[in-house]
Every structure is written in C-alpha cells, then in structure tokens.
Amino acid sequence: MTSATSTQWARLLKNQGTWVGSFTQMSPTGEILQDTPSEVALIPLNEGNTMRQEIRKRPPGQPPSETVLEYSSLGRGVLFCETGAFSQGSIQRSPVSEFGAELGLIHGSDRLRVAQIFPRQPTLGSLTLIREHLAGTEPTPRPALTVEQLIGTWVGEATTVFPDWQPQRSLTTRLDIQREGDGLRPVYNQRAITQTLTFGNSPSIKSQGQLVGSTLRFEQGSQPVTVLLLPGGASTTFPTEIQSGQPLFLEAGWLINPTLRQRLIRTYNAQGTWESLTLVTEQKV
C-alpha cells in the first residue's frame, strides 16, 4: 500500500466491531416508511490487511437476510476522515444512471449513516437513515432534530480530504442560524430561517430558508437545497432538484449533544465529478 492508501485503511479500521441498530427507510420528505433491525460486523482478518463485512437484516414480516463481503483494498468512490467518518458513492453524476452516496459519522460507540439515492432523475428517490451502536454498549438517546436546537452560533473546523490523494486541508468555520426577525416580527414570519456560513477568511455565504414541518428549503442560488430534520439528532441536505452544469453537495449532519455537531459533506463540481469530502466538527458558543 502507498502511504495514502494505508492511511485510508487505518481510518477504515476505526469502524471495526459489530454495530447494532436499524435501517430506517424514509420518503424524500422525511416520513418513516419501514424500520429494519440490523447488525453490521466489520472484522479485520489477515493481520488487519483484509476486512470481512457481515450485514444482517431482519425486515418485519420477512425472513432475515445476510450479506458477506471481503476486501483488502478500497474502491475509488470511498474516502475516510481521521475520525473514521466516511463516504462512499458515485464518482461521477450522469443523468442516465443512478446517482447517490452514503455518508457515515462516528462518535464514541455510536455511528450514524445516511444514504441518498437519485434513481436516474434530478430529485431524491430514496433515503435511508442508519443509527447504530457497538454491541455490548447502550445507544445514546438523541431526540429528533429541531430547528430550535440549531439556532445560534456554531464555530469549529472543517477538514477536507480528496479522492486524488492531495494533502488534506483544514479551515476554521462559523455557522450562524437565526429565525428571521428573532421573534420581533409577526408569527407568520417565524418559518423563515437565515443561515450565514464562513469558511476560513473567505466571504460569508448568507442564505434564507423556509421551514415547513421538519423540512427546510433554501431556494436561492444556482442549486436550491432541501434540509430534512430527522430522528436521532440527524439531518440530511441534498439538491431539491439537481441542475445540470452546477456544482452540488450531499450532506449528513449529526447533533451529538446540545453543543456538539458534526457534518459530512460530499462535493461535486459543475461537471458532476466528485471533488472532495469535508468533515466539519463544530461547537455551539
């Protein structure tokens, strides 16, 4: 292995163990369709140079299923961050093929994964939320995410890794989330959310979204996005409708505790080519 690939393999090993949880199938608007208990074992073999992955699911009212994979190298569509957070998915978007990705975050003995699939169409087709904890530990209870939990100022660090193995980069981040008018305006404006994002010394990016139920829609800009607030402190962000010729990103967020949040962002350029993976770890101030 090269140093880059051995570093990636070491980060994969941070996911070893048996992860117990469930695969929650959700509609593109966030309704729960089915919850399937699951167990995913990641077992290093051959002195840690081979990974055996056993995926067991027990769908309600159906016979259990098991899938076993063994691999000693990583595919071109997967990247890992220092924490063990990872994403795997399409390396190129094409309107004639399925497009999507899985984004996984890890904290202590808990793991959170989100899979987004666009089935040959510009709008999200399916969404799977996977909440897991290591066997032998108790899952940390986390309520469904609400806008109230996110309002405020978050500061942290964004570390970006690249599929072409260029050195990773880190930047400071600041995210301000406010209700429009901060309660001074009539109630009917309280659904408007303003978000101001700053990376390093770059100019701030300001956007305004509308909250409808547990969905935030940001309609400005070349690629309008939808944010779904999900169970377990999770959120997911995706293009409302993919606009060809515009850059796009897929994101999973996780409110680990009231003042700690992680976000994992998979970015594609205007040609639809996968460009980078960024892990943001931020604290509420």
Secondary structure as the mmCIF struct_conf table of DSSP 4:
data_model
#
loop_
_struct_conf.conf_type_id
_struct_conf.id
_struct_conf.beg_label_comp_id
_struct_conf.beg_label_asym_id
_struct_conf.beg_label_seq_id
_struct_conf.end_label_comp_id
_struct_conf.end_label_asym_id
_struct_conf.end_label_seq_id
HELX_RH_AL_P HELX_RH_AL_P1 SER A 3 LEU A 12
HELX_RH_3T_P HELX_RH_3T_P1 LEU A 13 ASN A 15
STRN STRN1 GLY A 17 MET A 26
TURN_TY1_P TURN_TY1_P1 PRO A 28 THR A 29
BEND BEND1 GLY A 30 GLY A 30
STRN STRN2 ILE A 32 LEU A 45
TURN_TY1_P TURN_TY1_P2 ASN A 46 ASN A 49
STRN STRN3 THR A 50 LYS A 57
TURN_TY1_P TURN_TY1_P3 PRO A 60 GLY A 61
BEND BEND2 GLN A 62 GLN A 62
STRN STRN4 SER A 65 TYR A 71
BEND BEND3 SER A 72 SER A 73
TURN_TY1_P TURN_TY1_P4 ARG A 76 GLY A 77
STRN STRN5 VAL A 78 PHE A 80
TURN_TY1_P TURN_TY1_P5 GLU A 82 THR A 83
BEND BEND4 GLY A 84 GLY A 84
STRN STRN6 PHE A 86 GLY A 89
BEND BEND5 ILE A 91 ILE A 91
STRN STRN7 GLN A 92 GLN A 92
TURN_TY1_P TURN_TY1_P6 PRO A 95 VAL A 96
BEND BEND6 SER A 97 SER A 97
STRN STRN8 PHE A 99 HIS A 107
TURN_TY1_P TURN_TY1_P7 GLY A 108 SER A 109
STRN STRN9 ASP A 110 PHE A 118
BEND BEND7 ARG A 120 THR A 123
STRN STRN10 SER A 126 LEU A 134
TURN_TY1_P TURN_TY1_P8 ALA A 135 GLY A 136
BEND BEND8 THR A 137 THR A 137
HELX_LH_PP_P HELX_LH_PP_P1 GLU A 138 PRO A 141
HELX_LH_PP_P HELX_LH_PP_P2 PRO A 143 LEU A 145
HELX_RH_AL_P HELX_RH_AL_P2 VAL A 147 LEU A 150
STRN STRN11 GLY A 152 VAL A 161
TURN_TY1_P TURN_TY1_P9 PRO A 163 ASP A 164
HELX_LH_PP_P HELX_LH_PP_P3 GLN A 166 GLN A 168
STRN STRN12 ARG A 169 ARG A 179
HELX_RH_3T_P HELX_RH_3T_P2 GLU A 180 GLY A 183
BEND BEND9 LEU A 184 ARG A 185
HELX_RH_3T_P HELX_RH_3T_P3 VAL A 187 ASN A 189
TURN_TY1_P TURN_TY1_P10 GLN A 190 ARG A 191
STRN STRN13 ALA A 192 PHE A 199
TURN_TY1_P TURN_TY1_P11 GLY A 200 ASN A 201
BEND BEND10 SER A 202 SER A 202
HELX_LH_PP_P HELX_LH_PP_P4 PRO A 203 SER A 204
STRN STRN14 ILE A 205 VAL A 212
TURN_TY1_P TURN_TY1_P12 GLY A 213 SER A 214
STRN STRN15 THR A 215 PHE A 218
BEND BEND11 GLY A 221 GLN A 223
STRN STRN16 VAL A 225 LEU A 229
HELX_RH_3T_P HELX_RH_3T_P4 PRO A 231 GLY A 233
STRN STRN17 ALA A 234 PRO A 239
BEND BEND12 THR A 240 GLU A 241
TURN_TY1_P TURN_TY1_P13 SER A 244 GLY A 245
BEND BEND13 GLN A 246 GLN A 246
STRN STRN18 LEU A 248 ASN A 257
TURN_TY1_P TURN_TY1_P14 PRO A 258 THR A 259
STRN STRN19 LEU A 260 TYR A 268
TURN_TY1_P TURN_TY1_P15 ALA A 270 GLN A 271
BEND BEND14 GLY A 272 GLY A 272
STRN STRN20 THR A 273 THR A 273
STRN STRN21 TRP A 274 LYS A 284
#
